[in-house]
Amino acid sequence: MKLYGYWRSSASYRIRIILNFKGFPWEYVNVALARDEHRQAPFRALNAAGLVPVLECDGRHLAQSMAIAEFLEERYPAPPLLPADPFERARVRQCMGVIGCDIHPLQNLRVLKHLRAEYDEDDEGVAAWCRKWIADGFAAYEAIAREASGDGRYSVGASFTLADAWLIPQVYNALRFALDLAPYPTIRSIAAHGATLEPVAAAHPSRQPDAPAG
């Protein structure tokens, strides 16, 4: 099992968390986005879209973090990262959609590069753009999690789910762009608890082999 990813890619971060929870051996393959390796022919042969992550399993390749997560959950059901109850499973997917559909695409690296190139945005302009869309999405997520969380440690129910694997990398990005998290106490509580879990801690960008030294 190989994961092609990038240390600061939040989509790669999600899958690292899931792989760590599942507990089987896997290999990390760095795709250097800063050097545009994802745009070059060898990587596009794995994923025509030129995006990370890509999972290699039994000689086949799968892209899109949602598809990878569902595949891993079905193939390796223990420990479960989706609730047994159908409504709660749907709640988890609702949370994933808020992050993966409503927030992440608007602060993806290629979008930020486009803002700089086409609209002449500087670092603060790009950061303000990111804060705007993360804040909008977090307001929705906070309301869902406040109702769905069992004890403020997890997004849905009382155990770690795919929703948390989506949220925690987005919190990392929110802090990177200096978003004030004070309005989102449930999100802050979930992220703080997640940081204490070794599968989550080991997936942190700073602990990846391609992370910059220091």
Secondary structure as GFF3:
##gff-version 3
##sequence-region A 1 214
A	DSSP	beta_strand	2	5	.	.	.	ID=ss1
A	DSSP	alpha_helix	10	22	.	.	.	ID=ss2
A	DSSP	beta_strand	27	30	.	.	.	ID=ss3
A	DSSP	three_ten_helix	33	35	.	.	.	ID=ss4
A	DSSP	three_ten_helix	37	39	.	.	.	ID=ss5
A	DSSP	alpha_helix	41	44	.	.	.	ID=ss6
A	DSSP	beta_strand	54	57	.	.	.	ID=ss7
A	DSSP	beta_strand	60	63	.	.	.	ID=ss8
A	DSSP	alpha_helix	65	75	.	.	.	ID=ss9
A	DSSP	alpha_helix	86	97	.	.	.	ID=ss10
A	DSSP	pi_helix	98	103	.	.	.	ID=ss11
A	DSSP	three_ten_helix	104	107	.	.	.	ID=ss12
A	DSSP	alpha_helix	109	119	.	.	.	ID=ss13
A	DSSP	alpha_helix	123	148	.	.	.	ID=ss14
A	DSSP	alpha_helix	162	176	.	.	.	ID=ss15
A	DSSP	alpha_helix	185	194	.	.	.	ID=ss16
A	DSSP	alpha_helix	198	201	.	.	.	ID=ss17
A	DSSP	three_ten_helix	205	207	.	.	.	ID=ss18
###
